[in-house]
């Protein structure tokens, strides 16, 4: 497809993005839902500009690529955090029952190391998205207090 004939792509309006996630969501979920809305806007904008679905990932603006990376990292981090919560509950139950739990403890330690690595990558991707989004419009769509979390 000849992209030279297409109209320039536009970033999603900050006010529209801020209105997308439900206000009751926690900060991480709001950020992820904002990124998903950003990607939905990107795809709709591409379909309007090009009239065809192929080629839209390559035509993503830099902040949309950062949003896609953030959503992908969340896809790895979220299930791991869920397994950690279940593992901690299982370990506590085993200890209360007086059962040995060396494998459970080793699993939790391994999962915590993996989570630590993913969490650092997630925070870096969130910073990257924030910076690129600010460059796109000069406005940050939502408050990113997530980046101050440990």
KEKE-3310 file (N, C-alpha, C; in steps of 0.2 Angstrom, whole numbers, plus 5000, padded with zeros to 4 digits):
npx = (5004:5003:5009:5011:5001:4992:4982:4989:4992:4983:4985:4976:4964:4968:4958:4948:4955:4957:4944:4940:4944:4937:4933:4934:4944:4960:4977:4986:4978:4970:4980:4983:4971:4969:4980:4975:4964:4970:4976:4965:4960:4971:4970:4957:4959:4968:4961:4952:4960:4967:4958:4960:4964:4977:4994:4993:4999:5012:5011:5009:5010:5024:5020:5010:5016:5023:5013:5008:5018:5018:5005:5008:5018:5010:5002:5011:5015:5003:4997:5007:5007:4995:4997:5007:5000:4990:5000:5006:4995:4992:5004:5004:4992:4997:5007:5000:4993:5003:5011:5024:5033:5043:5044:5034:5038:5050:5045:5038:5049:5056:5046:5044:5056:5055:5044:5049:5059:5050:5042:5051:5053:5040:5038:5048:5043:5031:5035:5041:5030:5023:5031:5032:5019:5017:5025:5018:5006:5009:5002:4998:4988:4982:4985:5000:5004:5008:5021:5029:5027:5033)
npy = (4994:5011:5022:5036:5042:5043:5052:5061:5053:5054:5058:5050:5060:5068:5071:5062:5050:5050:5049:5036:5024:5016:5026:5019:5010:5003:5012:5005:4997:5007:5014:5003:5001:5013:5013:5002:5008:5018:5010:5005:5017:5020:5009:5012:5024:5021:5013:5022:5030:5022:5013:4999:4984:4979:4983:4992:4990:4993:5006:5013:5026:5033:5034:5025:5013:5012:5010:4998:4990:4991:4985:4973:4969:4969:4958:4948:4951:4952:4938:4932:4939:4935:4921:4922:4927:4917:4907:4911:4911:4897:4893:4898:4891:4878:4879:4882:4870:4862:4856:4851:4862:4864:4865:4873:4885:4887:4889:4901:4910:4909:4914:4927:4933:4933:4941:4953:4957:4958:4969:4979:4981:4984:4996:5004:5004:5010:5023:5026:5026:5037:5048:5048:5050:5062:5070:5068:5076:5085:5084:5075:5061:5055:5054:5049:5042:5030:5028:5031:5021:5007)
npz = (5000:4996:5006:5006:5000:5009:5022:5036:5051:5066:5084:5098:5105:5121:5131:5127:5129:5143:5147:5144:5153:5167:5181:5194:5193:5198:5198:5189:5181:5175:5168:5159:5153:5147:5138:5130:5124:5117:5107:5101:5096:5087:5078:5072:5067:5057:5049:5044:5037:5028:5024:5023:5033:5033:5037:5048:5060:5057:5054:5066:5078:5087:5101:5102:5099:5110:5119:5115:5118:5132:5135:5131:5140:5152:5150:5152:5165:5174:5174:5181:5193:5198:5200:5210:5221:5223:5226:5238:5246:5246:5252:5265:5270:5269:5279:5290:5292:5295:5286:5276:5265:5255:5240:5236:5242:5235:5222:5224:5227:5215:5206:5212:5209:5195:5193:5199:5189:5177:5183:5183:5170:5166:5172:5166:5153:5155:5158:5146:5138:5144:5142:5127:5124:5130:5121:5109:5110:5119:5131:5145:5146:5157:5175:5180:5192:5195:5192:5203:5212:5221)
capx = (5000:5007:5007:5013:4995:4987:4982:4993:4989:4982:4985:4970:4964:4969:4952:4945:4958:4955:4937:4939:4944:4932:4937:4935:4950:4966:4981:4989:4972:4968:4985:4982:4965:4971:4984:4971:4960:4975:4977:4959:4960:4976:4967:4951:4962:4972:4956:4949:4965:4969:4953:4962:4967:4984:4999:4992:5004:5018:5009:5008:5014:5029:5017:5005:5020:5025:5006:5007:5023:5015:5000:5011:5021:5005:5000:5015:5015:4997:4996:5012:5005:4990:5000:5010:4994:4988:5005:5006:4989:4994:5010:5001:4988:5001:5011:4995:4991:5009:5013:5031:5031:5049:5043:5030:5042:5055:5041:5037:5055:5057:5041:5045:5062:5053:5040:5054:5061:5044:5040:5055:5052:5034:5039:5051:5038:5026:5039:5042:5023:5021:5036:5030:5012:5018:5028:5013:5001:5011:4998:4998:4981:4980:4990:5005:5007:5010:5028:5032:5026:5039)
capy = (5000:5017:5026:5043:5045:5043:5057:5060:5050:5058:5054:5051:5066:5067:5071:5056:5044:5051:5047:5029:5019:5017:5029:5015:5005:5006:5015:5001:4995:5013:5014:4998:5002:5019:5010:4998:5013:5021:5006:5005:5023:5019:5005:5015:5030:5018:5010:5027:5033:5018:5009:4992:4983:4977:4988:4996:4990:4997:5014:5016:5032:5031:5033:5019:5007:5011:5008:4991:4986:4991:4980:4966:4967:4968:4952:4943:4952:4950:4931:4930:4941:4930:4915:4923:4928:4910:4903:4914:4908:4890:4892:4899:4886:4872:4880:4882:4863:4859:4852:4854:4866:4867:4866:4879:4891:4888:4892:4908:4914:4910:4919:4934:4935:4934:4947:4959:4959:4961:4975:4985:4982:4987:5003:5007:5005:5016:5030:5027:5028:5044:5053:5048:5053:5070:5072:5068:5081:5090:5083:5068:5060:5053:5055:5043:5041:5023:5027:5032:5015:5003)
capz = (5000:4996:5012:5004:4998:5015:5026:5041:5057:5072:5090:5101:5110:5128:5134:5125:5132:5150:5148:5143:5158:5172:5186:5199:5192:5201:5194:5184:5177:5172:5163:5154:5149:5142:5132:5125:5121:5112:5102:5097:5092:5082:5073:5069:5063:5052:5045:5041:5033:5023:5021:5024:5039:5033:5038:5053:5066:5055:5054:5073:5080:5093:5108:5101:5099:5117:5122:5113:5123:5139:5136:5131:5147:5157:5148:5156:5173:5177:5177:5186:5200:5201:5202:5216:5226:5224:5229:5245:5250:5247:5257:5272:5271:5271:5285:5296:5293:5298:5281:5273:5259:5251:5233:5236:5244:5230:5217:5225:5226:5208:5203:5214:5204:5188:5194:5199:5182:5173:5185:5181:5163:5165:5174:5160:5147:5157:5158:5139:5135:5146:5138:5120:5124:5131:5115:5104:5111:5125:5137:5148:5147:5164:5180:5181:5199:5195:5191:5209:5216:5222)
cpx = (5004:5005:5008:5006:4990:4987:4986:4989:4988:4982:4978:4970:4964:4963:4948:4948:4957:4948:4936:4939:4939:4936:4938:4941:4956:4971:4984:4983:4970:4973:4984:4976:4965:4975:4980:4966:4964:4976:4971:4958:4964:4973:4961:4954:4965:4966:4953:4953:4966:4964:4954:4965:4975:4989:4998:4997:5011:5017:5008:5013:5019:5025:5012:5010:5022:5019:5006:5012:5021:5010:5003:5014:5016:5002:5004:5015:5009:4996:5001:5010:5000:4992:5004:5005:4992:4993:5006:5001:4990:4999:5007:4996:4992:5005:5006:4993:4997:5012:5020:5029:5038:5048:5039:5034:5047:5051:5040:5043:5056:5052:5042:5051:5059:5048:5044:5056:5056:5042:5044:5054:5045:5034:5043:5047:5033:5029:5039:5035:5021:5025:5034:5023:5013:5021:5023:5008:5003:5006:4998:4991:4978:4986:4994:5008:5010:5018:5032:5031:5032:5037)
cpy = (5006:5022:5034:5046:5046:5050:5056:5057:5055:5054:5055:5057:5064:5067:5065:5050:5045:5049:5040:5024:5021:5020:5025:5010:5008:5009:5011:4999:5001:5014:5009:4999:5008:5017:5006:5003:5017:5017:5005:5011:5023:5015:5008:5021:5027:5016:5016:5030:5029:5014:5001:4991:4981:4983:4993:4996:4994:5004:5017:5021:5029:5029:5027:5013:5006:5008:5000:4987:4986:4986:4973:4964:4965:4961:4946:4944:4950:4943:4929:4932:4937:4924:4916:4924:4921:4906:4905:4911:4901:4888:4893:4894:4879:4873:4880:4874:4859:4854:4855:4857:4869:4869:4872:4886:4892:4891:4899:4912:4915:4915:4926:4937:4937:4941:4954:4962:4961:4968:4981:4986:4986:4995:5007:5009:5010:5022:5031:5030:5035:5049:5053:5051:5060:5073:5073:5074:5086:5089:5076:5066:5058:5054:5049:5043:5034:5023:5029:5026:5011:4996)
cpz = (5000:5001:5011:5002:5004:5019:5032:5047:5062:5078:5093:5105:5117:5132:5133:5129:5140:5152:5147:5149:5164:5178:5193:5199:5196:5196:5188:5179:5172:5166:5157:5150:5144:5136:5127:5121:5115:5106:5098:5093:5086:5076:5069:5065:5057:5047:5041:5036:5027:5020:5021:5030:5039:5034:5044:5059:5064:5055:5061:5074:5086:5100:5108:5101:5107:5121:5121:5117:5130:5140:5135:5137:5152:5156:5151:5163:5176:5179:5182:5193:5203:5203:5209:5222:5228:5228:5237:5249:5251:5252:5264:5274:5273:5278:5291:5297:5295:5292:5278:5266:5255:5244:5232:5237:5238:5224:5218:5225:5219:5204:5205:5210:5197:5188:5195:5193:5178:5176:5183:5174:5162:5167:5169:5154:5149:5156:5150:5136:5137:5142:5131:5119:5125:5125:5109:5104:5116:5131:5139:5149:5153:5169:5181:5187:5200:5195:5198:5214:5216:5219)
residu = (UNK:UNK:UNK:UNK:UNK:UNK:UNK:UNK:UNK:UNK:UNK:UNK:UNK:UNK:UNK:UNK:UNK:UNK:UNK:UNK:UNK:UNK:UNK:UNK:UNK:UNK:UNK:UNK:UNK:UNK:UNK:UNK:UNK:UNK:UNK:UNK:UNK:UNK:UNK:UNK:UNK:UNK:UNK:UNK:UNK:UNK:UNK:UNK:UNK:UNK:UNK:UNK:UNK:UNK:UNK:UNK:UNK:UNK:UNK:UNK:UNK:UNK:UNK:UNK:UNK:UNK:UNK:UNK:UNK:UNK:UNK:UNK:UNK:UNK:UNK:UNK:UNK:UNK:UNK:UNK:UNK:UNK:UNK:UNK:UNK:UNK:UNK:UNK:UNK:UNK:UNK:UNK:UNK:UNK:UNK:UNK:UNK:UNK:UNK:UNK:UNK:UNK:UNK:UNK:UNK:UNK:UNK:UNK:UNK:UNK:UNK:UNK:UNK:UNK:UNK:UNK:UNK:UNK:UNK:UNK:UNK:UNK:UNK:UNK:UNK:UNK:UNK:UNK:UNK:UNK:UNK:UNK:UNK:UNK:UNK:UNK:UNK:UNK:UNK:UNK:UNK:UNK:UNK:UNK:UNK:UNK:UNK:UNK:UNK:UNK)
# end
